[in-house]
Amino acid sequence: MKILKRRPRLLILLTLVVAAVTMGIRANQMETLSPREERDRAASTAGVPSGQVDCRKAKCIALTFDGNPGEPTDRLMDLLNQYEAPSTFFLEGRRIHKFPDVVRRIAEDGHEIGNHTWTHPVLTDVPGAQIRDELRRTTRAIAGITGSEPTLMRPPQGRTDDRVSEVTKELGMAQVLWTVTAKDYETDDTALITKRVLDGAGRDGIILLHPLHKGTVPAMPSILKALSKQGYTFVTVSQLLAPATAEPGKIYK
C-alpha cells in the first residue's frame, strides 16, 4: 500500500522535472540573430547613415558594459574616449539616480545606453508583470536623465524565453546577448580578463564586461590597445547592426 501511495507523487515529480527541463531547453534554443545577417538583409534596401561606420566594410567589434553607473564608469569613459571606442552601457535602474552626471556623460560622449532591468532579476523566473515593471522603471529613469528611451535591453544572465520576448516587443526594445564574456565577475585578475576577451574576440563580436568589478577597468587599456592594433573599429551595438535596425522582441548575438 505504501508503494501505491508513493507512485502518484513520483509521477507528479517526474512530470515537473520533465517540464522544467523542457522549458530550459526551449530557453536555450531561442532564435538569435547575428549582426552580419541583419546587415545583409537590410543592405539591398538601405544604406548606412552618412558619417557612420559601415561594418560591412570595416572590421567592427562592440564593447558592452553591464551594471549600475558607479564611480569606475567615469574612468572607463576616459579610456574609451582615448581610443575612440563608442560602446553600449546596459544600466540597472535602481542606482541610476545616485549617478545622474555619469549617466548624462555616457550619452553626451556618444555611447549608447540600454536597459538592464531595475533590480537585476532572472526574468525567466519572475511573472510577466514584474518583467514589465523592471523594464519600464529603468526606461523612465534613463529617459528622465538623458531625454531618450532605450531601444535595447540585456536580460540579466542572458536568460530569456518567449514571455520575455513578448514583453520586450510590447515595450519597444530588442534583446542583446553577447559572443564573448570575460567572466570578470569571478576574478580580479586583469591579465586573465584581458586574455579571455582577446581569445574570444572576432569580427562583429559583442563583448560583455562589468565595470564595477575590480579587475575590469584596469584591464581596459590592454584590451583597447590590443584590439586597436588588430585593426578593429569600435562601435555601439546599433552601429554594428546598421543599416539594419534592431527589431523589438528579437534577440541579437
TIROTI-210500 format. One record per residue: x, y, z of N, C-alpha, C, O in turn. Coordinates in steps of 0.001 Angstrom, whole numbers. Layout:
TIROTI-210500
(pt (X Y Z) (X Y Z) (X Y Z) (X Y Z)),
...
This chain:
TIROTI-210500
(pt (820 -1210 0) (0 0 0) (855 1260 0) (499 2253 -635)),
(pt (1976 1225 707) (2868 2375 752) (3400 2695 -627) (3534 3859 -1005)),
(pt (3708 1623 -1390) (4224 1824 -2748) (3174 2478 -3615) (3479 3376 -4400)),
(pt (1917 2026 -3474) (845 2595 -4275) (631 4063 -3943) (325 4861 -4828)),
(pt (789 4425 -2673) (594 5809 -2277) (1710 6702 -2807) (1472 7863 -3142)),
(pt (2910 6175 -2882) (4051 6968 -3327) (4065 7181 -4840) (4589 8181 -5329)),
(pt (3478 6223 -5581) (3578 6280 -7030) (3004 7560 -7637) (3659 8157 -8491)),
(pt (1797 8016 -7231) (1287 9276 -7791) (2217 10453 -7530) (2398 11319 -8387)),
(pt (2803 10475 -6336) (3736 11559 -6022) (4958 11494 -6924) (5453 12516 -7398)),
(pt (5440 10268 -7155) (6602 10095 -8026) (6289 10540 -9441) (7111 11188 -10088)),
(pt (5091 10192 -9929) (4693 10588 -11282) (4599 12108 -11392) (5005 12692 -12396)),
(pt (4063 12739 -10354) (3955 14204 -10357) (5336 14834 -10388) (5574 15789 -11127)),
(pt (6258 14290 -9572) (7620 14812 -9523) (8308 14674 -10872) (8959 15605 -11346)),
(pt (8157 13495 -11492) (8769 13277 -12802) (8195 14224 -13846) (8922 14723 -14705)),
(pt (6897 14471 -13772) (6250 15399 -14709) (6819 16801 -14559) (7092 17478 -15550)),
(pt (6998 17240 -13302) (7549 18567 -13058) (8984 18676 -13553) (9372 19700 -14117)),
(pt (9779 17620 -13343) (11171 17627 -13807) (11225 17725 -15321) (11993 18516 -15869)),
(pt (10407 16917 -16005) (10382 16950 -17469) (9974 18322 -17977) (10549 18832 -18939)),
(pt (8973 18922 -17324) (8514 20253 -17730) (9620 21278 -17551) (9820 22134 -18412)),
(pt (10345 21197 -16428) (11425 22155 -16170) (12532 22006 -17191) (13053 22995 -17707)),
(pt (12892 20751 -17482) (13943 20514 -18483) (13517 21040 -19847) (14303 21659 -20565)),
(pt (12247 20780 -20192) (11738 21249 -21483) (11790 22760 -21584) (12169 23305 -22620)),
(pt (11407 23446 -20499) (11448 24904 -20502) (12885 25398 -20630) (13148 26389 -21311)),
(pt (13823 24697 -19965) (15225 25083 -20061) (15750 24923 -21464) (16455 25795 -21972)),
(pt (15410 23804 -22102) (15845 23579 -23483) (15267 24648 -24389) (15963 25173 -25259)),
(pt (13987 24978 -24189) (13351 25981 -25028) (14060 27327 -24892) (14286 28019 -25884)),
(pt (14415 27698 -23638) (15097 28968 -23411) (16458 28982 -24074) (16880 30001 -24620)),
(pt (17160 27827 -24027) (18493 27768 -24606) (18465 27720 -26127) (19476 27990 -26777)),
(pt (17317 27380 -26695) (17214 27250 -28137) (16468 28431 -28773) (16021 28344 -29917)),
(pt (16341 29505 -28044) (15702 30688 -28598) (16476 31156 -29818) (17707 31154 -29817)),
(pt (15768 31550 -30841) (16433 32002 -32069) (17159 33325 -31824) (16584 34272 -31288)),
(pt (18412 33374 -32219) (19175 34610 -32125) (19574 35060 -33525) (19739 34240 -34428)),
(pt (19727 36368 -33696) (20088 36951 -34990) (21477 37560 -34885) (21790 38233 -33903)),
(pt (22306 37327 -35887) (23653 37885 -35862) (23661 39242 -36553) (22882 39469 -37479)),
(pt (24533 40146 -36114) (24630 41465 -36773) (24890 41347 -38270) (24305 42084 -39064)),
(pt (25752 40437 -38651) (26083 40298 -40075) (24867 39896 -40896) (24635 40444 -41974)),
(pt (24088 38938 -40391) (22876 38511 -41095) (21897 39663 -41250) (21298 39840 -42311)),
(pt (21736 40444 -40189) (20801 41556 -40239) (21277 42646 -41209) (20471 43237 -41928)),
(pt (22576 42903 -41223) (23101 43894 -42183) (22872 43433 -43609) (22492 44226 -44471)),
(pt (23103 42150 -43860) (22916 41621 -45215) (21471 41733 -45666) (21201 42028 -46830)),
(pt (20538 41497 -44744) (19117 41594 -45103) (18728 43023 -45453) (17907 43261 -46339)),
(pt (19337 43975 -44738) (18970 45384 -44940) (19749 46052 -46057) (19361 47124 -46522)),
(pt (20836 45441 -46497) (21752 46094 -47439) (21101 46474 -48762) (21461 47487 -49361)),
(pt (20150 45674 -49222) (19545 45924 -50525) (18551 47080 -50505) (18202 47621 -51554)),
(pt (18097 47456 -49320) (17070 48500 -49255) (17494 49740 -48485) (16782 50744 -48496)),
(pt (18642 49689 -47816) (19045 50830 -47003) (20555 50986 -46991) (21293 50031 -47231)),
(pt (20999 52190 -46713) (22419 52473 -46607) (22758 52961 -45216) (21882 53421 -44482)),
(pt (24028 52863 -44850) (24470 53358 -43555) (24429 54880 -43569) (24884 55493 -44535)),
(pt (23894 55507 -42520) (23816 56968 -42476) (25181 57624 -42680) (26207 57086 -42264)),
(pt (25179 58765 -43311) (26417 59488 -43587) (27190 59760 -42300) (26613 60176 -41295)),
(pt (28493 59522 -42337) (29338 59769 -41178) (29395 58625 -40187) (30131 58696 -39202)),
(pt (28633 57576 -40428) (28612 56426 -39523) (29452 55293 -40087) (29526 55123 -41304)),
(pt (30078 54526 -39228) (30910 53402 -39652) (30064 52367 -40384) (28970 52020 -39939)),
(pt (30577 51880 -41507) (29903 50830 -42263) (30591 49511 -41923) (31679 49231 -42425)),
(pt (29963 48701 -41074) (30580 47461 -40617) (30524 46355 -41662) (31025 45256 -41428)),
(pt (29918 46637 -42811) (30023 45695 -43918) (31424 45765 -44509) (31898 44814 -45132)),
(pt (32078 46901 -44307) (33428 47105 -44843) (34479 47101 -43733) (35557 46532 -43905)),
(pt (34180 47722 -42614) (35142 47817 -41516) (35085 46557 -40647) (34071 45860 -40603)),
(pt (36186 46286 -39966) (36288 45157 -39044) (35807 45645 -37670) (36587 46173 -36878)),
(pt (34515 45459 -37409) (33886 46069 -36235) (33774 45106 -35060) (33710 43888 -35221)),
(pt (33755 45701 -33877) (33511 44949 -32663) (32810 45881 -31669) (33095 47078 -31624)),
(pt (31897 45327 -30880) (31109 46142 -29942) (31470 45791 -28505) (31319 44645 -28082)),
(pt (31946 46779 -27762) (32174 46618 -26331) (30879 46974 -25600) (30277 48015 -25864)),
(pt (30458 46110 -24687) (29252 46396 -23910) (29562 46221 -22427) (30330 45345 -22031)),
(pt (28934 47093 -21608) (29212 47112 -20175) (27903 47054 -19398) (26994 47851 -19630)),
(pt (27820 46104 -18476) (26600 45903 -17694) (26767 46395 -16263) (27868 46374 -15712)),
(pt (25656 46839 -15664) (25651 47158 -14245) (25229 48580 -13959) (24788 49306 -14850)),
(pt (25372 48975 -12687) (24981 50336 -12336) (26117 51301 -12657) (27281 50901 -12670)),
(pt (25796 52559 -12914) (26809 53538 -13357) (27616 54116 -12209) (27557 55321 -11966)),
(pt (28369 53288 -11499) (29134 53755 -10358) (30395 54507 -10732) (30617 54818 -11902)),
(pt (31211 54795 -9748) (32401 55642 -9897) (33367 55181 -10989) (33881 56031 -11716)),
(pt (33649 53866 -11148) (34621 53473 -12174) (34214 53841 -13597) (35057 53881 -14494)),
(pt (32917 54111 -13807) (32440 54385 -15170) (33072 55648 -15738) (33360 55700 -16934)),
(pt (33292 56660 -14919) (33963 57871 -15398) (35369 57556 -15892) (35774 58024 -16956)),
(pt (36117 56764 -15124) (37468 56389 -15530) (37438 55547 -16800) (38292 55689 -17675)),
(pt (36447 54675 -16887) (36296 53853 -18086) (36039 54724 -19309) (36628 54492 -20365)),
(pt (35179 55710 -19183) (34865 56562 -20334) (36072 57383 -20775) (36224 57664 -21964)),
(pt (36930 57770 -19837) (38174 58454 -20222) (38997 57566 -21156) (39544 58040 -22151)),
(pt (39080 56268 -20825) (39833 55326 -21661) (39159 55111 -23004) (39825 55065 -24038)),
(pt (37851 54980 -22990) (37117 54771 -24243) (37279 55974 -25174) (37439 55807 -26383)),
(pt (37237 57165 -24621) (37440 58366 -25432) (38849 58405 -26009) (39041 58816 -27153)),
(pt (39827 57981 -25227) (41212 57968 -25681) (41392 57076 -26901) (42175 57394 -27797)),
(pt (40676 55972 -26937) (40792 55018 -28048) (39652 55153 -29058) (39484 54298 -29928)),
(pt (38879 56217 -28941) (37753 56456 -29853) (36904 55192 -29960) (36714 54633 -31040)),
(pt (36404 54762 -28807) (35679 53498 -28730) (34263 53689 -28196) (34008 53418 -27022)),
(pt (33341 54148 -29034) (31941 54230 -28604) (31448 52839 -28206) (31708 51854 -28897)),
(pt (30741 52776 -27096) (30328 51486 -26544) (28865 51537 -26125) (28208 52573 -26227)),
(pt (28374 50404 -25654) (26984 50317 -25207) (26960 49942 -23730) (27560 48947 -23323)),
(pt (26256 50754 -22924) (26143 50541 -21486) (24725 50087 -21159) (23761 50813 -21403)),
(pt (24605 48889 -20608) (23304 48388 -20166) (23206 48648 -18664) (23874 47998 -17860)),
(pt (22359 49612 -18305) (22315 50113 -16937) (21198 49509 -16101) (20080 49323 -16582)),
(pt (21513 49202 -14837) (20499 48828 -13861) (19835 50100 -13350) (20506 51095 -13076)),
(pt (18529 50060 -13227) (17804 51278 -12894) (17853 51727 -11453) (17770 52926 -11187)),
(pt (17986 50808 -10512) (17803 51155 -9101) (18841 52131 -8564) (18590 52798 -7560)),
(pt (20010 52231 -9213) (21036 53136 -8710) (21307 54312 -9651) (22206 55115 -9403)),
(pt (20537 54409 -10715) (20763 55474 -11691) (20674 56852 -11041) (21452 57749 -11368)),
(pt (19724 57019 -10120) (19512 58337 -9515) (20711 58799 -8687) (20857 59991 -8414)),
(pt (21575 57849 -8285) (22754 58211 -7493) (23892 58766 -8357) (24807 59415 -7852)),
(pt (23820 58503 -9656) (24904 58916 -10551) (24376 59589 -11813) (24742 59182 -12916)),
(pt (23524 60608 -11685) (22939 61235 -12880) (23988 61854 -13802) (23839 61813 -15023)),
(pt (25040 62425 -13230) (26074 63044 -14064) (26810 62009 -14907) (27184 62276 -16049)),
(pt (27012 60831 -14335) (27681 59766 -15081) (26791 59291 -16223) (27260 59113 -17347)),
(pt (25516 59089 -15937) (24571 58656 -16975) (24501 59686 -18088) (24505 59346 -19271)),
(pt (24437 60950 -17692) (24390 62029 -18678) (25654 62044 -19539) (25593 62254 -20751)),
(pt (26784 61819 -18900) (28041 61820 -19658) (28108 60646 -20638) (28622 60799 -21746)),
(pt (27601 59488 -20248) (27583 58340 -21170) (26925 58738 -22480) (27449 58468 -23560)),
(pt (25766 59384 -22371) (25039 59801 -23576) (25770 60907 -24318) (25879 60863 -25544)),
(pt (26271 61894 -23592) (26930 63042 -24225) (28235 62652 -24908) (28632 63290 -25883)),
(pt (28902 61627 -24419) (30154 61175 -25021) (29940 60299 -26248) (30903 59832 -26857)),
(pt (28687 60077 -26610) (28397 59319 -27828) (28230 57825 -27631) (28190 57068 -28601)),
(pt (28134 57398 -26380) (27890 55984 -26121) (26388 55696 -26160) (25561 56607 -26117)),
(pt (26066 54430 -26241) (24672 54003 -26295) (24260 53468 -24932) (25043 52805 -24252)),
(pt (23026 53761 -24538) (22518 53289 -23253) (21383 52301 -23472) (20422 52582 -24188)),
(pt (21516 51127 -22836) (20481 50114 -22896) (19925 49837 -21511) (20455 50313 -20508)),
(pt (18863 49070 -21467) (18123 48756 -20239) (18581 47394 -19709) (18591 46409 -20447)),
(pt (18964 47341 -18415) (19400 46079 -17805) (18527 45732 -16606) (18982 45068 -15675)),
(pt (17279 46177 -16628) (16263 45979 -15586) (16543 46847 -14365) (17589 47487 -14262)),
(pt (15592 46854 -13450) (15688 47693 -12252) (16502 47028 -11147) (17377 47661 -10556)),
(pt (16218 45741 -10861) (16885 45059 -9744) (17694 43836 -10165) (18192 43104 -9310)),
(pt (17833 43605 -11464) (18648 42507 -11995) (18106 41117 -11630) (18883 40257 -11214)),
(pt (16801 40875 -11773) (16286 39528 -11530) (16483 38647 -12763) (16679 39159 -13865)),
(pt (16432 37339 -12584) (16394 36425 -13722) (14980 36488 -14285) (14039 36016 -13646)),
(pt (14821 37059 -15457) (13484 37367 -15974) (12657 36124 -16283) (11427 36175 -16262)),
(pt (13321 35020 -16566) (12574 33790 -16848) (11964 33193 -15584) (11153 32270 -15664)),
(pt (12351 33715 -14409) (11855 33174 -13140) (10802 34060 -12474) (10318 33728 -11392)),
(pt (10442 35181 -13101) (9502 36100 -12461) (8256 36272 -13326) (8289 35975 -14520)),
(pt (7152 36752 -12734) (5913 36944 -13502) (6062 38018 -14578) (6931 38886 -14497)),
(pt (5205 37936 -15571) (5230 38914 -16655) (5060 40340 -16171) (5675 41261 -16709)),
(pt (4227 40527 -15153) (4010 41872 -14619) (5299 42447 -14047) (5558 43643 -14186)),
(pt (6102 41618 -13412) (7366 42101 -12859) (8361 42423 -13963) (9116 43388 -13854)),
(pt (8370 41621 -15031) (9255 41914 -16170) (8942 43308 -16703) (9849 44107 -16936)),
(pt (7662 43595 -16894) (7253 44914 -17394) (7691 46029 -16443) (8217 47057 -16869)),
(pt (7464 45806 -15159) (7797 46830 -14171) (9302 47080 -14130) (9734 48232 -14077)),
(pt (10096 46027 -14154) (11556 46151 -14128) (12051 46986 -15310) (12910 47853 -15148)),
(pt (11511 46724 -16481) (11969 47411 -17683) (11401 48830 -17772) (12113 49760 -18152)),
(pt (10131 48998 -17427) (9517 50325 -17507) (10169 51311 -16538) (10444 52453 -16906)),
(pt (10412 50879 -15321) (11019 51771 -14328) (12414 52216 -14769) (12788 53377 -14604)),
(pt (13161 51294 -15322) (14514 51635 -15778) (14469 52564 -16976) (15252 53510 -17063)),
(pt (13566 52303 -17888) (13415 53185 -19053) (13074 54602 -18623) (13641 55564 -19142)),
(pt (12139 54737 -17665) (11765 56066 -17183) (12951 56771 -16524) (13144 57972 -16707)),
(pt (13737 56022 -15762) (14896 56616 -15076) (15928 57109 -16083) (16475 58201 -15929)),
(pt (16196 56309 -17113) (17165 56699 -18137) (16661 57908 -18917) (17399 58867 -19142)),
(pt (15402 57850 -19322) (14825 58955 -20091) (14769 60235 -19275) (14924 61326 -19822)),
(pt (14548 60111 -17961) (14479 61291 -17112) (15795 62051 -17062) (15807 63259 -16821)),
(pt (16906 61351 -17289) (18221 61990 -17256) (18712 62370 -18646) (19262 63454 -18840)),
(pt (18517 61488 -19604) (19084 61709 -20946) (18088 62291 -21940) (18489 62862 -22954)),
(pt (16796 62153 -21661) (15786 62627 -22601) (15441 61612 -23669) (14607 61885 -24533)),
(pt (16077 60428 -23627) (15818 59402 -24646) (15539 58060 -23985) (16165 57704 -22987)),
(pt (14596 57325 -24550) (14285 55997 -24044) (15148 54954 -24760) (15328 55038 -25975)),
(pt (15677 53985 -24037) (16497 52953 -24673) (15677 52050 -25587) (14512 51761 -25314)),
(pt (16294 51617 -26661) (15643 50687 -27590) (16257 49293 -27499) (15804 48358 -28159)),
(pt (17299 49167 -26670) (17948 47873 -26470) (17880 47505 -24994) (17865 48381 -24130)),
(pt (17837 46212 -24708) (17914 45739 -23332) (18759 44468 -23304) (18908 43770 -24307)),
(pt (19298 44197 -22136) (20024 42930 -21951) (19410 42199 -20767) (19398 42731 -19657)),
(pt (18898 40988 -20981) (18333 40223 -19872) (19439 39770 -18923) (20450 39238 -19382)),
(pt (19278 39963 -17621) (20279 39500 -16659) (20630 38029 -16866) (19753 37185 -17047)),
(pt (21926 37743 -16837) (22476 36404 -17066) (22192 35890 -18474) (22444 34723 -18773)),
(pt (21668 36756 -19337) (21343 36322 -20689) (20164 35377 -20749) (19965 34695 -21754)),
(pt (19371 35327 -19674) (18258 34378 -19588) (17000 34994 -20195) (16515 36030 -19739)),
(pt (16493 34345 -21218) (15295 34851 -21893) (14426 33690 -22342) (14878 32546 -22399)),
(pt (13187 33992 -22657) (12266 32996 -23188) (11171 33718 -23962) (11265 34923 -24194)),
(pt (10145 32996 -24358) (9082 33597 -25175) (8360 34721 -24436) (7983 35720 -25048)),
(pt (8164 34565 -23121) (7483 35617 -22359) (8298 36904 -22351) (7760 37993 -22548)),
(pt (9606 36766 -22119) (10474 37942 -22117) (10448 38606 -23489) (10392 39832 -23583)),
(pt (10488 37817 -24539) (10445 38370 -25895) (9141 39117 -26150) (9142 40178 -26775)),
(pt (8040 38570 -25671) (6741 39227 -25869) (6697 40577 -25161) (6208 41558 -25720)),
(pt (7211 40628 -23917) (7188 41877 -23153) (8123 42915 -23781) (7757 44084 -23903)),
(pt (9309 42499 -24173) (10242 43455 -24778) (9705 43975 -26110) (9922 45135 -26462)),
(pt (9014 43127 -26839) (8391 43598 -28080) (7326 44640 -27772) (7248 45677 -28431)),
(pt (6516 44358 -26772) (5466 45283 -26344) (6041 46634 -25923) (5440 47676 -26183)),
(pt (7209 46614 -25272) (7823 47838 -24761) (8796 48486 -25751) (9407 49511 -25445)),
(pt (8936 47888 -26929) (9740 48518 -27983) (11234 48349 -27833) (12001 49211 -28263)),
(pt (11668 47233 -27220) (13101 47005 -27035) (13539 45660 -27605) (12842 44654 -27475)),
(pt (14712 45667 -28240) (15338 44430 -28706) (16255 43894 -27612) (16748 44650 -26775)),
(pt (16477 42588 -27627) (17351 41952 -26639) (18746 41753 -27224) (18893 41361 -28381)),
(pt (19763 42026 -26417) (21148 41894 -26875) (21898 40955 -25943) (22010 41220 -24746)),
(pt (22408 39865 -26485) (23244 38947 -25724) (24714 39260 -26036) (25055 40428 -26226)),
(pt (25575 38273 -26093) (26994 38544 -26337) (27647 37326 -26966) (27115 36218 -26903)),
(pt (28797 37543 -27569) (29588 36451 -28144) (30798 36128 -27280) (31343 35026 -27360)),
(pt (31224 37084 -26452) (32402 36898 -25593) (32112 37468 -24211) (31608 38584 -24090)),
(pt (32431 36704 -23171) (32374 37240 -21819) (33718 37015 -21139) (34311 35942 -21242)),
(pt (34181 38040 -20448) (35444 37919 -19715) (35246 37228 -18375) (36219 36905 -17694)),
(pt (33987 36998 -17990) (33672 36438 -16672) (34401 37221 -15575) (34957 36650 -14638)),
(pt (34377 38532 -15726) (35080 39386 -14770) (34387 39438 -13417) (34916 40023 -12472)),
(pt (33218 38836 -13317) (32511 38755 -12037) (33100 37652 -11146) (32753 37567 -9968)),
(pt (33981 36812 -11690) (34546 35719 -10904) (36050 35853 -10677) (36656 34984 -10050)),
(pt (36662 36933 -11182) (38095 37124 -10987) (38459 38605 -11018) (37820 39393 -11717)),
(pt (39482 38978 -10263) (40040 40333 -10312) (41356 40355 -11084) (42034 41381 -11136)),
(pt (41708 39234 -11675) (42970 39103 -12402) (42863 39820 -13747) (42221 39322 -14672)),
(pt (43493 40988 -13851) (43372 41786 -15085) (43964 41066 -16285) (43450 41186 -17398)),
(pt (45048 40313 -16068) (45665 39585 -17176) (44726 38511 -17709) (44652 38295 -18919)),
(pt (44007 37833 -16809) (43067 36795 -17230) (41873 37407 -17943) (41408 36877 -18952)),
(pt (41378 38517 -17423) (40261 39207 -18081) (40661 39616 -19492) (39903 39416 -20441)),
(pt (41844 40186 -19624) (42346 40598 -20942) (42454 39401 -21874) (42020 39470 -23024)),
(pt (43023 38313 -21393) (43203 37113 -22217) (41867 36566 -22698) (41724 36200 -23865)),
(pt (40895 36509 -21802) (39586 35965 -22186) (38941 36802 -23280) (38358 36260 -24219)),
(pt (39044 38116 -23162) (38462 38990 -24180) (39170 38800 -25514) (38521 38613 -26544)),
(pt (40496 38846 -25499) (41259 38774 -26746) (41163 37392 -27396) (41150 37284 -28622)),
(pt (41095 36345 -26587) (40956 34993 -27146) (39615 34810 -27845) (39520 34076 -28829)),
(pt (38587 35470 -27342) (37256 35291 -27915) (36864 36327 -28944) (35861 36162 -29639)),
(pt (37640 37396 -29054) (37271 38497 -29952) (37264 38060 -31406) (38106 37276 -31844)),
(pt (36293 38584 -32143) (36203 38305 -33563) (35383 39387 -34242) (34684 40154 -33580)),
(pt (35467 39445 -35550) (34713 40458 -36287) (33219 40316 -35989) (32685 39208 -35951)),
(pt (32563 41439 -35782) (31129 41507 -35459) (30816 40937 -34078) (29667 40605 -33786)),
(pt (31832 40825 -33237) (31623 40298 -31895) (30996 41316 -30953) (31103 42526 -31156)),
(pt (30344 40803 -29925) (29768 41630 -28856) (30392 41158 -27548) (30153 40031 -27115)),
(pt (31193 42020 -26918) (31943 41659 -25724) (31223 42146 -24469) (30791 43297 -24400)),
(pt (31097 41269 -23485) (30429 41595 -22224) (31452 41832 -21119) (32312 40988 -20866)),
(pt (31352 42993 -20459) (32211 43339 -19334) (31381 44035 -18249) (30266 44490 -18504)),
(pt (31944 44110 -17033) (31249 44728 -15895) (32196 45710 -15210) (33096 45275 -14490)),
(pt (32028 47002 -15405) (32979 47998 -14886) (33172 47979 -13377) (34253 48322 -12898)),
(pt (32151 47587 -12610) (32257 47679 -11161) (33120 46581 -10539) (33505 46697 -9375)),
(pt (33427 45535 -11272) (34322 44513 -10736) (35756 45017 -10799) (36157 45654 -11773)),
(pt (36526 44728 -9757) (37806 45389 -9542) (38817 45215 -10674) (39624 46112 -10918)),
(pt (38788 44092 -11358) (39801 43847 -12384) (39474 44385 -13757) (40323 44345 -14647)),
(pt (38257 44892 -13958) (37808 45218 -15315) (38402 46499 -15859) (39043 46474 -16910)),
(pt (38212 47613 -15182) (38733 48883 -15704) (40261 48844 -15832) (40786 49345 -16827)),
(pt (41003 48269 -14865) (42449 48164 -15063) (42851 47321 -16269) (43948 47493 -16801)),
(pt (41973 46407 -16710) (42282 45584 -17881) (42004 46309 -19193) (42505 45898 -20240)),
(pt (41219 47375 -19155) (40770 48014 -20380) (41892 48614 -21243) (41811 48502 -22466)),
(pt (42936 49246 -20675) (43996 49766 -21554) (44614 48684 -22435) (44843 48903 -23625)),
(pt (44884 47518 -21851) (45473 46424 -22637) (44492 45897 -23677) (44883 45590 -24803)),
(pt (43219 45792 -23303) (42200 45302 -24234) (42035 46270 -25406) (42036 45856 -26565)),
(pt (41895 47548 -25101) (41693 48556 -26149) (42910 48651 -27063) (42773 48740 -28283)),
(pt (44084 48631 -26472) (45312 48726 -27259) (45465 47532 -28194) (45784 47696 -29372)),
(pt (45236 46331 -27667) (45403 45119 -28474) (44378 45041 -29603) (44730 44715 -30737)),
(pt (43113 45337 -29301) (42080 45278 -30340) (42310 46341 -31412) (42085 46093 -32597)),
(pt (42755 47512 -30998) (43081 48561 -31971) (44211 48109 -32884) (44160 48313 -34097)),
(pt (45222 47498 -32300) (46367 47025 -33072) (45963 45937 -34059) (46575 45791 -35117)),
(pt (44916 45164 -33706) (44430 44106 -34593) (43501 44633 -35683) (42977 43860 -36485)),
(pt (43300 45941 -35707) (42521 46544 -36785) (41034 46655 -36546) (40274 46905 -37482)),
(pt (40604 46474 -35316) (39175 46574 -35037) (38728 48036 -34956) (39469 48911 -34508)),
(pt (37498 48268 -35401) (36831 49548 -35219) (35770 49350 -34149) (34924 48464 -34267)),
(pt (35809 50164 -33115) (34854 50043 -32012) (33546 50746 -32362) (33548 51882 -32835)),
(pt (32439 50064 -32125) (31123 50622 -32444) (30127 50251 -31355) (30363 49330 -30573)),
(pt (29016 50972 -31310) (27909 50587 -30439) (27177 49405 -31073) (27407 49081 -32238)),
(pt (26309 48774 -30318) (25540 47654 -30855) (24675 48105 -32028) (24585 47405 -33037)),
(pt (24043 49261 -31903) (23200 49750 -33007) (24019 50028 -34260) (23563 49769 -35373)),
(pt (25231 50555 -34080) (26104 50780 -35222) (26539 49465 -35853) (26693 49372 -37070)),
(pt (26735 48449 -35018) (27133 47142 -35522) (26064 46547 -36436) (26381 45818 -37376)),
(pt (24807 46857 -36159) (23692 46317 -36941) (23422 47110 -38213) (22853 46567 -39159)),
(pt (23811 48367 -38261) (23464 49252 -39375) (23971 48693 -40715) (25069 48142 -40792)),
(pt (23145 48845 -41775) (21944 49673 -41889) (20658 49047 -41348) (19588 49645 -41463)),
(pt (20747 47867 -40767) (19560 47287 -40137) (19274 48004 -38818) (20156 48640 -38239)),
(pt (18060 47894 -38365) (17647 48448 -37080) (17161 47315 -36193) (16397 46459 -36638)),
(pt (17598 47307 -34942) (17183 46250 -34025) (15659 46214 -33907) (15021 47246 -33697)),
(pt (15098 45051 -34041) (13635 44898 -34009) (13168 44504 -32616) (13674 43530 -32060)),
(pt (12219 45230 -32036) (11730 44920 -30692) (11334 43466 -30524) (10660 42886 -31375)),
(pt (11763 42890 -29414) (11428 41500 -29106) (12425 40484 -29634) (12513 39372 -29112)),
(pt (13173 40851 -30661) (14137 39930 -31242) (15388 39852 -30366) (15634 40725 -29533)),
(pt (16174 38791 -30569) (17379 38555 -29768) (18589 38609 -30690) (18656 37891 -31687)),
(pt (19538 39463 -30349) (20738 39638 -31186) (21978 39154 -30454) (22133 39364 -29251)),
(pt (22857 38504 -31205) (24070 37941 -30615) (25177 37891 -31651) (26285 37448 -31349)),
